[in-house]
């Protein structure tokens, strides 16, 4: 193994810290969990924590960035498996439905974090904005392949349905929420495609 490969691989301690933060921040909230708790559960020293993260804010941004990368990888796999834009959109919706019905679901990590960090200029909010911009761009590109003229509006509609389902999924019956969500996305994609046919 080369020295560059060693440097590129994250340390075991950093991975443990991030995994611990991801679990407890999502389950209990960011402000409710202190650095001491994360250090104790990750089984590292305080010096090790601060060697990897200058403070809690950096850890929170890294946590959200990790969730972003995980979602991006999932969407990229969906795009690779679904050459049809319409099928890809439905598959993305299906993946969201699976998340909502998974054990321990507590809503969208980014919407939860936004509620805890109201300042739009805060680094945490900027990480949230980067995630949502990527998701919006991805959906707009797919919607444009279905029907270009209304792709922006259709992508925003998808995001609103997704946000609503994410919020409702941890408050009401997740099976009912996902059924309603998927029906809404199927109707959105169908109507969006019909507009293209009408204009051709």
N, C-alpha and C positions, 0 to 999 in steps of 0.2 A: 504493500500500500504506500503510495507516495505521500509526501508531506502536505501537498495541496488537498488530497483526498481526506486526510486526517483533519485539516482545518475546515473543510467544507461540511464535515459530519458534525451535527450538533452534539454537545456533550451530554452524557447521561443525566447529569444533574439538571441541566437546562430543560431537557425533555421532561424530567419528572416534575419540575416546577410548572411548566406549561400545561402538562396533563392534569396536574392537581388544580391549577387555576381554572382551566376549562371546565372541569367537573363541578367545582364549588361555586364559581361565578355564575354558571348557568343555572345550577340548582337552587342557589340561595340569594343571588343578587350580588352585584359588585361591591357596593358600599357596605353591605352587611358582613363582608369577609375581609379580615385584616391580613397584613403581611405575615404576622407571627403564625397565624393559622396555616397559611400556605407553606411556610418554612417547616413547621412541625409535621404536616402531613406528607410533604415531599421528602422528609428526612434528609435535609441539607442544613448546613450552618448558615447563620445570618451573613457571614462574609461571602459565602458561595452565592447566596441570593443576589447580593449587591454587585458581585462580579459580573453576573449575567444581566441584571436589570437594575438600572440606577434608582428606580423607585417603583411604586405600585402602578403609576400611570403608564410606564413603559410596558409593564407586564400586561395590563389591560389591553393596550393597543396590540401587543403580540398575540394575546388570546383571540381577539377579534380577527386579526389578520390570519390566524390559523384556521378559524371557522370559514373565512372567505376562501382560502386556498382549498379547503375540503369541498366546499360547495362548487367551486370552479372546476375541480377535478371531476366531480360527479356530473356536472353539465357537459363537460368535454367528452366524457364517456358516452353520455346520451346522444350527443351530436354525432359521434363516430358510429354509433349503432343505428341511427335513424337519418338516412340521407334526405328524407322528405321533411321539409320545414314544419308542416302541419303535424306529422307524427312526432317530431322532436318536441314541439310545444306541448302536446298531450303527454309525452313521456316525462317532461319536466314537471308538469302538473301532477303526474302520478308519483313522482319522487317526493314532491312536497306533501302529498297525501300520506305517503308512508311515514314521513317524519312526524306528522301530526298524530298518527296512530301508534307511534313508538313509545315504549315504556319511559317514563320520566320526562315526557315532553312538557316544556314550560313556555312555549311560544317561541318567537323569533329572537335569537340572541342579539341581533342588531336593534330591533325595536325595543327590547328590554333595556339595552345599554343606553339608547337614546333617551329613554324616560329618566334615567339616572344622571345624565349629563346634558343639561339644557342649553349650555353655551355652544352655539354653532361653530365657534372658533377653537374649541377645545380639541386637542389631538384625537381623542376618542371619537368625537363627532366627525372629524375629518376621515377617520378610518371607516366609519359607518357610511359616510357619503361616497367613499370610493367603492365600497361594496355595492351600494344601491345603483351607482352609475354604471358599474360593470353589468349588473343584472338587467338594468333598463336597456343598455346598448345591445346586449345579447338577445333580448326579446324583440327589440325593434328590428334587428337584422333578420331574425326569423320571420317576423310578421311581414316584413317587406318582401320576402320570398313568396309569401302567400298572396299578399295584395299590397302594393307599395304606397298607394295614395293615403291610406288610413293607418299606416303601420305605427306611427307615433301614438295615436290615440288608442289603438288596440293594445299596444304594449303597456300603456298606462293603466288600461282597464284590467289587464292580466295582473299587474302589480297590486292594484287595489283589491282584487279578489283574493290574491295570495295573502296580503297583509290582514285582511279581514278573517280569512280562514285560520291564519296563524294565531291571531288574538282569540278567536272563538274556540279554537281547538283545545285550549287548556281550561276553558270555562264551562263548556257544554259537552255533549256526547260527541267524541271525536269521529265516530263512524258516520253520524248524521252530518257533521260539519264537512267531512271530506266528500261525502256523497253530493252535498250541495255545491261544494267548490268545484268538483270535477264536472258536474253537469253545467255549471256556469262557464268553465273554460271550454268545454266541448261546443257549447252554443256560440261562444265568442269566436272560436276558430272557424266554425262553420259559416257564421254570418260574415266574417271577415273575408273568407274565400268566395262567398257568393257575390260580394261587392266587386271582386276582380272579374268574375265571370260576367256580371252585368255591364262592366265597363269595357269588356273586350269585343 
